[in-house]
């Protein structure tokens, strides 16, 4: 059973290195449509297939926690700037 790793999709969310896109530094977090790892099923849930409707979980999760994440990052940046001034 080479696909049985004991891990979960949540343990394998990808985070890219920061890149400049249109003058803005971006980081991408999530699953990749080209994923061929043991956790490939996440893309089928998120985007659906020709035989299965999508049951998105990443986009709704992101949207429901976006404001809290922005507040947390803002607090961290404020604290870091105070420490380095």
mmCIF file as gemmi writes it, N, C-alpha and C atoms, coordinates in Angstrom:
data_model
loop_
_atom_site.group_PDB
_atom_site.id
_atom_site.type_symbol
_atom_site.label_atom_id
_atom_site.label_alt_id
_atom_site.label_comp_id
_atom_site.label_asym_id
_atom_site.label_entity_id
_atom_site.label_seq_id
_atom_site.pdbx_PDB_ins_code
_atom_site.Cartn_x
_atom_site.Cartn_y
_atom_site.Cartn_z
_atom_site.occupancy
_atom_site.B_iso_or_equiv
_atom_site.pdbx_formal_charge
_atom_site.auth_seq_id
_atom_site.auth_asym_id
_atom_site.pdbx_PDB_model_num
ATOM 1 N N . UNK Axp A 1 ? 0.835 -1.191 0 1 0 ? 1 A 1
ATOM 2 C CA . UNK Axp A 1 ? 0 0 0 1 0 ? 1 A 1
ATOM 3 C C . UNK Axp A 1 ? 0.879 1.254 0 1 0 ? 1 A 1
ATOM 4 N N . UNK Axp A 2 ? 1.53 1.551 -1.119 1 0 ? 2 A 1
ATOM 5 C CA . UNK Axp A 2 ? 2.446 2.696 -1.141 1 0 ? 2 A 1
ATOM 6 C C . UNK Axp A 2 ? 1.754 4.035 -0.904 1 0 ? 2 A 1
ATOM 7 N N . UNK Axp A 3 ? 0.435 4.123 -1.09 1 0 ? 3 A 1
ATOM 8 C CA . UNK Axp A 3 ? -0.254 5.402 -0.919 1 0 ? 3 A 1
ATOM 9 C C . UNK Axp A 3 ? -0.649 5.666 0.526 1 0 ? 3 A 1
ATOM 10 N N . UNK Axp A 4 ? -0.54 4.693 1.399 1 0 ? 4 A 1
ATOM 11 C CA . UNK Axp A 4 ? -0.922 4.861 2.801 1 0 ? 4 A 1
ATOM 12 C C . UNK Axp A 4 ? 0.265 5.417 3.58 1 0 ? 4 A 1
ATOM 13 N N . UNK Axp A 5 ? 0.256 6.694 3.878 1 0 ? 5 A 1
ATOM 14 C CA . UNK Axp A 5 ? 1.39 7.329 4.552 1 0 ? 5 A 1
ATOM 15 C C . UNK Axp A 5 ? 1.1 7.667 6.001 1 0 ? 5 A 1
ATOM 16 N N . UNK Axp A 6 ? -0.166 7.636 6.415 1 0 ? 6 A 1
ATOM 17 C CA . UNK Axp A 6 ? -0.51 8.036 7.77 1 0 ? 6 A 1
ATOM 18 C C . UNK Axp A 6 ? -0.66 9.538 7.92 1 0 ? 6 A 1
ATOM 19 N N . UNK Axp A 7 ? -0.423 10.276 6.844 1 0 ? 7 A 1
ATOM 20 C CA . UNK Axp A 7 ? -0.577 11.723 6.879 1 0 ? 7 A 1
ATOM 21 C C . UNK Axp A 7 ? -1.905 12.106 6.246 1 0 ? 7 A 1
ATOM 22 N N . UNK Axp A 8 ? -2.199 13.393 6.274 1 0 ? 8 A 1
ATOM 23 C CA . UNK Axp A 8 ? -3.455 13.904 5.74 1 0 ? 8 A 1
ATOM 24 C C . UNK Axp A 8 ? -3.177 15.011 4.732 1 0 ? 8 A 1
ATOM 25 N N . UNK Axp A 9 ? -4.168 15.34 3.94 1 0 ? 9 A 1
ATOM 26 C CA . UNK Axp A 9 ? -4.039 16.435 2.98 1 0 ? 9 A 1
ATOM 27 C C . UNK Axp A 9 ? -3.595 17.713 3.686 1 0 ? 9 A 1
ATOM 28 N N . UNK Axp A 10 ? -4.14 17.982 4.859 1 0 ? 10 A 1
ATOM 29 C CA . UNK Axp A 10 ? -3.791 19.206 5.599 1 0 ? 10 A 1
ATOM 30 C C . UNK Axp A 10 ? -2.306 19.263 5.943 1 0 ? 10 A 1
ATOM 31 N N . UNK Axp A 11 ? -1.662 18.111 6.069 1 0 ? 11 A 1
ATOM 32 C CA . UNK Axp A 11 ? -0.231 18.069 6.371 1 0 ? 11 A 1
ATOM 33 C C . UNK Axp A 11 ? 0.62 18.363 5.136 1 0 ? 11 A 1
ATOM 34 N N . UNK Axp A 12 ? 0 18.465 3.979 1 0 ? 12 A 1
ATOM 35 C CA . UNK Axp A 12 ? 0.745 18.59 2.731 1 0 ? 12 A 1
ATOM 36 C C . UNK Axp A 12 ? 0.294 19.764 1.869 1 0 ? 12 A 1
ATOM 37 N N . UNK Axp A 13 ? -0.19 20.809 2.505 1 0 ? 13 A 1
ATOM 38 C CA . UNK Axp A 13 ? -0.529 22.029 1.772 1 0 ? 13 A 1
ATOM 39 C C . UNK Axp A 13 ? 0.783 22.692 1.355 1 0 ? 13 A 1
ATOM 40 N N . UNK Axp A 14 ? 0.894 23.054 0.117 1 0 ? 14 A 1
ATOM 41 C CA . UNK Axp A 14 ? 2.133 23.642 -0.402 1 0 ? 14 A 1
ATOM 42 C C . UNK Axp A 14 ? 2.171 25.155 -0.177 1 0 ? 14 A 1
ATOM 43 N N . UNK Axp A 15 ? 3.373 25.642 0.101 1 0 ? 15 A 1
ATOM 44 C CA . UNK Axp A 15 ? 3.616 27.075 0.243 1 0 ? 15 A 1
ATOM 45 C C . UNK Axp A 15 ? 4.796 27.398 -0.667 1 0 ? 15 A 1
ATOM 46 N N . UNK Axp A 16 ? 4.599 28.33 -1.607 1 0 ? 16 A 1
ATOM 47 C CA . UNK Axp A 16 ? 5.68 28.681 -2.527 1 0 ? 16 A 1
ATOM 48 C C . UNK Axp A 16 ? 6.595 29.714 -1.891 1 0 ? 16 A 1
ATOM 49 N N . UNK Axp A 17 ? 7.759 29.873 -2.472 1 0 ? 17 A 1
ATOM 50 C CA . UNK Axp A 17 ? 8.652 30.953 -2.065 1 0 ? 17 A 1
ATOM 51 C C . UNK Axp A 17 ? 8.047 32.258 -2.565 1 0 ? 17 A 1
ATOM 52 N N . UNK Axp A 18 ? 8.394 33.352 -1.897 1 0 ? 18 A 1
ATOM 53 C CA . UNK Axp A 18 ? 7.88 34.664 -2.294 1 0 ? 18 A 1
ATOM 54 C C . UNK Axp A 18 ? 8.406 35.027 -3.683 1 0 ? 18 A 1
ATOM 55 N N . UNK Axp A 19 ? 7.508 35.538 -4.532 1 0 ? 19 A 1
ATOM 56 C CA . UNK Axp A 19 ? 7.868 35.981 -5.88 1 0 ? 19 A 1
ATOM 57 C C . UNK Axp A 19 ? 7.273 37.359 -6.115 1 0 ? 19 A 1
ATOM 58 N N . UNK Axp A 20 ? 7.915 38.134 -6.981 1 0 ? 20 A 1
ATOM 59 C CA . UNK Axp A 20 ? 7.368 39.426 -7.374 1 0 ? 20 A 1
ATOM 60 C C . UNK Axp A 20 ? 6.442 39.21 -8.562 1 0 ? 20 A 1
ATOM 61 N N . UNK Axp A 21 ? 5.196 39.649 -8.435 1 0 ? 21 A 1
ATOM 62 C CA . UNK Axp A 21 ? 4.222 39.563 -9.525 1 0 ? 21 A 1
ATOM 63 C C . UNK Axp A 21 ? 3.547 40.915 -9.654 1 0 ? 21 A 1
ATOM 64 N N . UNK Axp A 22 ? 3.838 41.609 -10.732 1 0 ? 22 A 1
ATOM 65 C CA . UNK Axp A 22 ? 3.227 42.921 -10.942 1 0 ? 22 A 1
ATOM 66 C C . UNK Axp A 22 ? 3.625 43.927 -9.872 1 0 ? 22 A 1
ATOM 67 N N . UNK Axp A 23 ? 4.865 43.837 -9.392 1 0 ? 23 A 1
ATOM 68 C CA . UNK Axp A 23 ? 5.342 44.765 -8.374 1 0 ? 23 A 1
ATOM 69 C C . UNK Axp A 23 ? 4.891 44.429 -6.961 1 0 ? 23 A 1
ATOM 70 N N . UNK Axp A 24 ? 4.232 43.284 -6.792 1 0 ? 24 A 1
ATOM 71 C CA . UNK Axp A 24 ? 3.742 42.873 -5.477 1 0 ? 24 A 1
ATOM 72 C C . UNK Axp A 24 ? 4.364 41.526 -5.136 1 0 ? 24 A 1
ATOM 73 N N . UNK Axp A 25 ? 4.891 41.411 -3.923 1 0 ? 25 A 1
ATOM 74 C CA . UNK Axp A 25 ? 5.458 40.137 -3.48 1 0 ? 25 A 1
ATOM 75 C C . UNK Axp A 25 ? 4.313 39.21 -3.097 1 0 ? 25 A 1
ATOM 76 N N . UNK Axp A 26 ? 4.292 38.013 -3.678 1 0 ? 26 A 1
ATOM 77 C CA . UNK Axp A 26 ? 3.205 37.068 -3.418 1 0 ? 26 A 1
ATOM 78 C C . UNK Axp A 26 ? 3.75 35.724 -2.941 1 0 ? 26 A 1
ATOM 79 N N . UNK Axp A 27 ? 2.935 35.042 -2.174 1 0 ? 27 A 1
ATOM 80 C CA . UNK Axp A 27 ? 3.202 33.678 -1.747 1 0 ? 27 A 1
ATOM 81 C C . UNK Axp A 27 ? 1.927 32.9 -2.034 1 0 ? 27 A 1
ATOM 82 N N . UNK Axp A 28 ? 2.051 31.748 -2.66 1 0 ? 28 A 1
ATOM 83 C CA . UNK Axp A 28 ? 0.872 30.934 -2.952 1 0 ? 28 A 1
ATOM 84 C C . UNK Axp A 28 ? 0.805 29.776 -1.96 1 0 ? 28 A 1
ATOM 85 N N . UNK Axp A 29 ? -0.389 29.572 -1.412 1 0 ? 29 A 1
ATOM 86 C CA . UNK Axp A 29 ? -0.618 28.523 -0.429 1 0 ? 29 A 1
ATOM 87 C C . UNK Axp A 29 ? -1.815 27.705 -0.893 1 0 ? 29 A 1
ATOM 88 N N . UNK Axp A 30 ? -1.702 26.396 -0.908 1 0 ? 30 A 1
ATOM 89 C CA . UNK Axp A 30 ? -2.836 25.555 -1.288 1 0 ? 30 A 1
ATOM 90 C C . UNK Axp A 30 ? -2.403 24.29 -1.985 1 0 ? 30 A 1
ATOM 91 N N . UNK Axp A 31 ? -3.316 23.751 -2.767 1 0 ? 31 A 1
ATOM 92 C CA . UNK Axp A 31 ? -3.018 22.537 -3.523 1 0 ? 31 A 1
ATOM 93 C C . UNK Axp A 31 ? -2.81 22.911 -4.98 1 0 ? 31 A 1
ATOM 94 N N . UNK Axp A 32 ? -2.076 22.084 -5.675 1 0 ? 32 A 1
ATOM 95 C CA . UNK Axp A 32 ? -1.715 22.339 -7.064 1 0 ? 32 A 1
ATOM 96 C C . UNK Axp A 32 ? -2.516 21.401 -7.965 1 0 ? 32 A 1
ATOM 97 N N . UNK Axp A 33 ? -3.057 21.926 -9.048 1 0 ? 33 A 1
ATOM 98 C CA . UNK Axp A 33 ? -3.822 21.08 -9.974 1 0 ? 33 A 1
ATOM 99 C C . UNK Axp A 33 ? -2.964 19.971 -10.571 1 0 ? 33 A 1
ATOM 100 N N . UNK Axp A 34 ? -1.652 20.162 -10.611 1 0 ? 34 A 1
ATOM 101 C CA . UNK Axp A 34 ? -0.754 19.156 -11.185 1 0 ? 34 A 1
ATOM 102 C C . UNK Axp A 34 ? -0.242 18.17 -10.132 1 0 ? 34 A 1
ATOM 103 N N . UNK Axp A 35 ? -0.733 18.249 -8.906 1 0 ? 35 A 1
ATOM 104 C CA . UNK Axp A 35 ? -0.254 17.404 -7.806 1 0 ? 35 A 1
ATOM 105 C C . UNK Axp A 35 ? -0.428 15.923 -8.127 1 0 ? 35 A 1
ATOM 106 N N . UNK Axp A 36 ? 0.636 15.159 -7.997 1 0 ? 36 A 1
ATOM 107 C CA . UNK Axp A 36 ? 0.575 13.716 -8.211 1 0 ? 36 A 1
ATOM 108 C C . UNK Axp A 36 ? 1.017 12.97 -6.947 1 0 ? 36 A 1
ATOM 109 N N . UNK Axp A 37 ? 0.987 13.662 -5.813 1 0 ? 37 A 1
ATOM 110 C CA . UNK Axp A 37 ? 1.37 13.049 -4.54 1 0 ? 37 A 1
ATOM 111 C C . UNK Axp A 37 ? 0.247 12.144 -4.042 1 0 ? 37 A 1
ATOM 112 N N . UNK Axp A 38 ? 0.434 11.478 -2.905 1 0 ? 38 A 1
ATOM 113 C CA . UNK Axp A 38 ? -0.652 10.67 -2.344 1 0 ? 38 A 1
ATOM 114 C C . UNK Axp A 38 ? -1.874 11.502 -1.949 1 0 ? 38 A 1
ATOM 115 N N . UNK Axp A 39 ? -1.75 12.815 -1.975 1 0 ? 39 A 1
ATOM 116 C CA . UNK Axp A 39 ? -2.829 13.7 -1.527 1 0 ? 39 A 1
ATOM 117 C C . UNK Axp A 39 ? -3.522 14.374 -2.704 1 0 ? 39 A 1
ATOM 118 N N . UNK Axp A 40 ? -3.4 13.769 -3.88 1 0 ? 40 A 1
ATOM 119 C CA . UNK Axp A 40 ? -3.951 14.331 -5.113 1 0 ? 40 A 1
ATOM 120 C C . UNK Axp A 40 ? -5.459 14.514 -5.065 1 0 ? 40 A 1
ATOM 121 N N . UNK Axp A 41 ? -6.152 13.775 -4.193 1 0 ? 41 A 1
ATOM 122 C CA . UNK Axp A 41 ? -7.616 13.819 -4.166 1 0 ? 41 A 1
ATOM 123 C C . UNK Axp A 41 ? -8.157 15.193 -3.779 1 0 ? 41 A 1
ATOM 124 N N . UNK Axp A 42 ? -7.368 16.017 -3.113 1 0 ? 42 A 1
ATOM 125 C CA . UNK Axp A 42 ? -7.828 17.351 -2.71 1 0 ? 42 A 1
ATOM 126 C C . UNK Axp A 42 ? -8.254 18.203 -3.888 1 0 ? 42 A 1
ATOM 127 N N . UNK Axp A 43 ? -7.529 18.067 -4.999 1 0 ? 43 A 1
ATOM 128 C CA . UNK Axp A 43 ? -7.891 18.866 -6.173 1 0 ? 43 A 1
ATOM 129 C C . UNK Axp A 43 ? -9.238 18.438 -6.739 1 0 ? 43 A 1
ATOM 130 N N . UNK Axp A 44 ? -9.569 17.146 -6.623 1 0 ? 44 A 1
ATOM 131 C CA . UNK Axp A 44 ? -10.869 16.683 -7.111 1 0 ? 44 A 1
ATOM 132 C C . UNK Axp A 44 ? -11.998 17.24 -6.247 1 0 ? 44 A 1
ATOM 133 N N . UNK Axp A 45 ? -11.773 17.303 -4.942 1 0 ? 45 A 1
ATOM 134 C CA . UNK Axp A 45 ? -12.782 17.882 -4.05 1 0 ? 45 A 1
ATOM 135 C C . UNK Axp A 45 ? -12.957 19.372 -4.326 1 0 ? 45 A 1
ATOM 136 N N . UNK Axp A 46 ? -11.842 20.088 -4.437 1 0 ? 46 A 1
ATOM 137 C CA . UNK Axp A 46 ? -11.896 21.548 -4.594 1 0 ? 46 A 1
ATOM 138 C C . UNK Axp A 46 ? -12.489 21.961 -5.932 1 0 ? 46 A 1
ATOM 139 N N . UNK Axp A 47 ? -12.054 21.323 -7.019 1 0 ? 47 A 1
ATOM 140 C CA . UNK Axp A 47 ? -12.463 21.764 -8.352 1 0 ? 47 A 1
ATOM 141 C C . UNK Axp A 47 ? -13.45 20.829 -9.044 1 0 ? 47 A 1
ATOM 142 N N . UNK Axp A 48 ? -13.67 19.642 -8.503 1 0 ? 48 A 1
ATOM 143 C CA . UNK Axp A 48 ? -14.577 18.69 -9.127 1 0 ? 48 A 1
ATOM 144 C C . UNK Axp A 48 ? -13.926 17.968 -10.299 1 0 ? 48 A 1
ATOM 145 N N . UNK Axp A 49 ? -14.692 17.08 -10.902 1 0 ? 49 A 1
ATOM 146 C CA . UNK Axp A 49 ? -14.236 16.341 -12.084 1 0 ? 49 A 1
ATOM 147 C C . UNK Axp A 49 ? -15.392 16.327 -13.084 1 0 ? 49 A 1
ATOM 148 N N . UNK Axp A 50 ? -15.18 15.666 -14.2 1 0 ? 50 A 1
ATOM 149 C CA . UNK Axp A 50 ? -16.261 15.579 -15.184 1 0 ? 50 A 1
ATOM 150 C C . UNK Axp A 50 ? -17.436 14.757 -14.651 1 0 ? 50 A 1
ATOM 151 N N . UNK Axp A 51 ? -17.184 13.92 -13.653 1 0 ? 51 A 1
ATOM 152 C CA . UNK Axp A 51 ? -18.242 13.063 -13.108 1 0 ? 51 A 1
ATOM 153 C C . UNK Axp A 51 ? -18.643 13.42 -11.675 1 0 ? 51 A 1
ATOM 154 N N . UNK Axp A 52 ? -17.957 14.385 -11.074 1 0 ? 52 A 1
ATOM 155 C CA . UNK Axp A 52 ? -18.208 14.721 -9.672 1 0 ? 52 A 1
ATOM 156 C C . UNK Axp A 52 ? -18.215 16.239 -9.507 1 0 ? 52 A 1
ATOM 157 N N . UNK Axp A 53 ? -19.263 16.788 -8.933 1 0 ? 53 A 1
ATOM 158 C CA . UNK Axp A 53 ? -19.282 18.237 -8.732 1 0 ? 53 A 1
ATOM 159 C C . UNK Axp A 53 ? -18.249 18.661 -7.682 1 0 ? 53 A 1
ATOM 160 N N . UNK Axp A 54 ? -17.793 19.886 -7.795 1 0 ? 54 A 1
ATOM 161 C CA . UNK Axp A 54 ? -16.83 20.428 -6.829 1 0 ? 54 A 1
ATOM 162 C C . UNK Axp A 54 ? -17.469 20.548 -5.45 1 0 ? 54 A 1
ATOM 163 N N . UNK Axp A 55 ? -16.661 20.292 -4.43 1 0 ? 55 A 1
ATOM 164 C CA . UNK Axp A 55 ? -17.051 20.532 -3.04 1 0 ? 55 A 1
ATOM 165 C C . UNK Axp A 55 ? -15.929 21.354 -2.415 1 0 ? 55 A 1
ATOM 166 N N . UNK Axp A 56 ? -15.85 22.631 -2.792 1 0 ? 56 A 1
ATOM 167 C CA . UNK Axp A 56 ? -14.722 23.462 -2.369 1 0 ? 56 A 1
ATOM 168 C C . UNK Axp A 56 ? -14.59 23.541 -0.852 1 0 ? 56 A 1
ATOM 169 N N . UNK Axp A 57 ? -13.346 23.506 -0.4 1 0 ? 57 A 1
ATOM 170 C CA . UNK Axp A 57 ? -13.063 23.67 1.02 1 0 ? 57 A 1
ATOM 171 C C . UNK Axp A 57 ? -11.934 24.667 1.253 1 0 ? 57 A 1
ATOM 172 N N . UNK Axp A 58 ? -11.037 24.84 0.285 1 0 ? 58 A 1
ATOM 173 C CA . UNK Axp A 58 ? -9.927 25.776 0.466 1 0 ? 58 A 1
ATOM 174 C C . UNK Axp A 58 ? -10.407 27.213 0.319 1 0 ? 58 A 1
ATOM 175 N N . UNK Axp A 59 ? -11.058 27.53 -0.779 1 0 ? 59 A 1
ATOM 176 C CA . UNK Axp A 59 ? -11.532 28.905 -1.016 1 0 ? 59 A 1
ATOM 177 C C . UNK Axp A 59 ? -12.502 29.362 0.071 1 0 ? 59 A 1
ATOM 178 N N . UNK Axp A 60 ? -13.514 28.577 0.439 1 0 ? 60 A 1
ATOM 179 C CA . UNK Axp A 60 ? -14.406 29.01 1.522 1 0 ? 60 A 1
ATOM 180 C C . UNK Axp A 60 ? -13.673 29.17 2.858 1 0 ? 60 A 1
ATOM 181 N N . UNK Axp A 61 ? -12.725 28.281 3.134 1 0 ? 61 A 1
ATOM 182 C CA . UNK Axp A 61 ? -11.949 28.401 4.371 1 0 ? 61 A 1
ATOM 183 C C . UNK Axp A 61 ? -11.114 29.662 4.384 1 0 ? 61 A 1
ATOM 184 N N . UNK Axp A 62 ? -10.501 29.97 3.251 1 0 ? 62 A 1
ATOM 185 C CA . UNK Axp A 62 ? -9.718 31.198 3.124 1 0 ? 62 A 1
ATOM 186 C C . UNK Axp A 62 ? -10.607 32.414 3.341 1 0 ? 62 A 1
ATOM 187 N N . UNK Axp A 63 ? -11.738 32.446 2.649 1 0 ? 63 A 1
ATOM 188 C CA . UNK Axp A 63 ? -12.627 33.606 2.753 1 0 ? 63 A 1
ATOM 189 C C . UNK Axp A 63 ? -13.178 33.801 4.158 1 0 ? 63 A 1
ATOM 190 N N . UNK Axp A 64 ? -13.452 32.715 4.869 1 0 ? 64 A 1
ATOM 191 C CA . UNK Axp A 64 ? -14.033 32.851 6.208 1 0 ? 64 A 1
ATOM 192 C C . UNK Axp A 64 ? -13.008 33.281 7.251 1 0 ? 64 A 1
ATOM 193 N N . UNK Axp A 65 ? -11.714 33.109 6.969 1 0 ? 65 A 1
ATOM 194 C CA . UNK Axp A 65 ? -10.706 33.477 7.963 1 0 ? 65 A 1
ATOM 195 C C . UNK Axp A 65 ? -9.782 34.594 7.494 1 0 ? 65 A 1
ATOM 196 N N . UNK Axp A 66 ? -10.101 35.209 6.359 1 0 ? 66 A 1
ATOM 197 C CA . UNK Axp A 66 ? -9.233 36.226 5.776 1 0 ? 66 A 1
ATOM 198 C C . UNK Axp A 66 ? -8.995 37.402 6.724 1 0 ? 66 A 1
ATOM 199 N N . UNK Axp A 67 ? -10.053 37.939 7.314 1 0 ? 67 A 1
ATOM 200 C CA . UNK Axp A 67 ? -9.915 39.107 8.192 1 0 ? 67 A 1
ATOM 201 C C . UNK Axp A 67 ? -9.073 38.784 9.421 1 0 ? 67 A 1
ATOM 202 N N . UNK Axp A 68 ? -9.287 37.624 10.021 1 0 ? 68 A 1
ATOM 203 C CA . UNK Axp A 68 ? -8.502 37.226 11.197 1 0 ? 68 A 1
ATOM 204 C C . UNK Axp A 68 ? -7.026 37.061 10.828 1 0 ? 68 A 1
ATOM 205 N N . UNK Axp A 69 ? -6.755 36.511 9.652 1 0 ? 69 A 1
ATOM 206 C CA . UNK Axp A 69 ? -5.373 36.336 9.206 1 0 ? 69 A 1
ATOM 207 C C . UNK Axp A 69 ? -4.706 37.686 8.971 1 0 ? 69 A 1
ATOM 208 N N . UNK Axp A 70 ? -5.424 38.62 8.376 1 0 ? 70 A 1
ATOM 209 C CA . UNK Axp A 70 ? -4.868 39.958 8.141 1 0 ? 70 A 1
ATOM 210 C C . UNK Axp A 70 ? -4.557 40.631 9.469 1 0 ? 70 A 1
ATOM 211 N N . UNK Axp A 71 ? -5.472 40.523 10.444 1 0 ? 71 A 1
ATOM 212 C CA . UNK Axp A 71 ? -5.222 41.116 11.77 1 0 ? 71 A 1
ATOM 213 C C . UNK Axp A 71 ? -3.992 40.496 12.424 1 0 ? 71 A 1
ATOM 214 N N . UNK Axp A 72 ? -3.868 39.178 12.35 1 0 ? 72 A 1
ATOM 215 C CA . UNK Axp A 72 ? -2.721 38.498 12.96 1 0 ? 72 A 1
ATOM 216 C C . UNK Axp A 72 ? -1.412 38.936 12.304 1 0 ? 72 A 1
ATOM 217 N N . UNK Axp A 73 ? -1.383 39.022 10.968 1 0 ? 73 A 1
ATOM 218 C CA . UNK Axp A 73 ? -0.17 39.453 10.275 1 0 ? 73 A 1
ATOM 219 C C . UNK Axp A 73 ? 0.15 40.903 10.593 1 0 ? 73 A 1
ATOM 220 N N . UNK Axp A 74 ? -0.866 41.746 10.674 1 0 ? 74 A 1
ATOM 221 C CA . UNK Axp A 74 ? -0.66 43.155 11.01 1 0 ? 74 A 1
ATOM 222 C C . UNK Axp A 74 ? -0.065 43.286 12.403 1 0 ? 74 A 1
ATOM 223 N N . UNK Axp A 75 ? -0.586 42.536 13.367 1 0 ? 75 A 1
ATOM 224 C CA . UNK Axp A 75 ? -0.053 42.576 14.733 1 0 ? 75 A 1
ATOM 225 C C . UNK Axp A 75 ? 1.408 42.142 14.769 1 0 ? 75 A 1
ATOM 226 N N . UNK Axp A 76 ? 1.734 41.084 14.039 1 0 ? 76 A 1
ATOM 227 C CA . UNK Axp A 76 ? 3.119 40.605 14.003 1 0 ? 76 A 1
ATOM 228 C C . UNK Axp A 76 ? 4.029 41.657 13.386 1 0 ? 76 A 1
ATOM 229 N N . UNK Axp A 77 ? 3.601 42.253 12.276 1 0 ? 77 A 1
ATOM 230 C CA . UNK Axp A 77 ? 4.421 43.285 11.63 1 0 ? 77 A 1
ATOM 231 C C . UNK Axp A 77 ? 4.617 44.489 12.54 1 0 ? 77 A 1
ATOM 232 N N . UNK Axp A 78 ? 3.562 44.918 13.217 1 0 ? 78 A 1
ATOM 233 C CA . UNK Axp A 78 ? 3.686 46.049 14.144 1 0 ? 78 A 1
ATOM 234 C C . UNK Axp A 78 ? 4.687 45.733 15.248 1 0 ? 78 A 1
ATOM 235 N N . UNK Axp A 79 ? 4.6 44.537 15.831 1 0 ? 79 A 1
ATOM 236 C CA . UNK Axp A 79 ? 5.533 44.145 16.885 1 0 ? 79 A 1
ATOM 237 C C . UNK Axp A 79 ? 6.962 44.081 16.364 1 0 ? 79 A 1
ATOM 238 N N . UNK Axp A 80 ? 7.163 43.534 15.188 1 0 ? 80 A 1
ATOM 239 C CA . UNK Axp A 80 ? 8.5 43.441 14.602 1 0 ? 80 A 1
ATOM 240 C C . UNK Axp A 80 ? 9.076 44.823 14.327 1 0 ? 80 A 1
ATOM 241 N N . UNK Axp A 81 ? 8.253 45.735 13.833 1 0 ? 81 A 1
ATOM 242 C CA . UNK Axp A 81 ? 8.743 47.087 13.54 1 0 ? 81 A 1
ATOM 243 C C . UNK Axp A 81 ? 9.127 47.799 14.829 1 0 ? 81 A 1
ATOM 244 N N . UNK Axp A 82 ? 8.361 47.601 15.898 1 0 ? 82 A 1
ATOM 245 C CA . UNK Axp A 82 ? 8.696 48.214 17.183 1 0 ? 82 A 1
ATOM 246 C C . UNK Axp A 82 ? 10.016 47.674 17.712 1 0 ? 82 A 1
ATOM 247 N N . UNK Axp A 83 ? 10.251 46.395 17.538 1 0 ? 83 A 1
ATOM 248 C CA . UNK Axp A 83 ? 11.482 45.788 18.036 1 0 ? 83 A 1
ATOM 249 C C . UNK Axp A 83 ? 12.706 46.269 17.271 1 0 ? 83 A 1
ATOM 250 N N . UNK Axp A 84 ? 12.532 46.617 16.015 1 0 ? 84 A 1
ATOM 251 C CA . UNK Axp A 84 ? 13.664 46.993 15.166 1 0 ? 84 A 1
ATOM 252 C C . UNK Axp A 84 ? 13.856 48.491 15.024 1 0 ? 84 A 1
ATOM 253 N N . UNK Axp A 85 ? 13.116 49.286 15.764 1 0 ? 85 A 1
ATOM 254 C CA . UNK Axp A 85 ? 13.239 50.751 15.636 1 0 ? 85 A 1
ATOM 255 C C . UNK Axp A 85 ? 14.234 51.256 16.643 1 0 ? 85 A 1
